[in-house]
């Protein structure tokens, strides 16, 4: 005995949807993260960068280390 009748239009649509889902999965693997995840990652990085810049100490133009590591100037006699 045969099973129920098959609606060919619905079967075709199901097949096409499955192909599109498979292609979307492949594209996601190839092209990386979603737009929302990328925006979240960029926002997190920007917050971390801002926190780091906010904690930075201002040591002036050269700082004391520049005098120690600099070669002696020609007019200076030691």
Beta strands, then each sheet from edge to edge (+ up, - down):
end
